[in-house]
């Protein structure tokens, strides 16, 4: 009986912690929206964060995007070839990339490389009392640290998504030609036939929302870090896990809204 009671108490405590963090993250986001009036004055920090998120992740994004397109083209092409429809691989590839895999893949890369770094950096500042120092000097940590990161990542993720979609199509074309004997002309013609405006704007909307979610969650975990280096490590790990789960859930919700029956 005591074990059951302890299980109920620990489960309830965990649920309350999740609700508390969700509320904290939402409030943090709206505070950041309020401070977007200071975007011009914080332009240097925003540009710095854009550089970190965009330029420094260029290599890994390129490799992942190329191989994502190649894998999708190979796997779908193998199945389509059974029905002599391998020349339609471009249609499936562009639909999959623009609707789902482009923004999702880009989000996963930036969660691992940028979101974790945000949580670690702000978490280190929190445990070393630099955040408290900013507050004492009447400098808002949200305005100084959080808002530039949210603005930067919400700009960067749609750009990375467009690049991922483009490079994925190029990788798919290479595989379609080498493995399925589909000419480049036919492949790109099918891409243009299936490239609809709705798929483009839904994919970019997902990317924008993912950017806001990743940066808000990462900054929130960093600001709530405690207990020294161990706490920073926990905050970094939790930011990656939470961001990944929220990207999956929100991505499904957006898809259901725009494409559901």
Buried (B, 14 or more C-beta within 10 A) or exposed (E): EEEEEEEEEEEEEEEEEEEEBBEBBEEBBEBBEEBEEBEEEBEEBBEBBBEBBBEEBEEEBEEBBBBBBBBBBBEBBEEBBEEEBBBBBBBBBBBBBBBBBBBBBBBBBBBBBBBBBBBBBBBBBBBEEBBEEBEEEEEBBBBBBBBBBBBBBBBBBBBBBBBBBBBBBBBBBBBBBEBBEBEEEBBBBBBEEBBEEEBBEBBBBBBBBBBBBBBBBBBBBBBBBEEEEEBBBBBBBBBBEBBBEBBEEBBEEBBEEBEEE
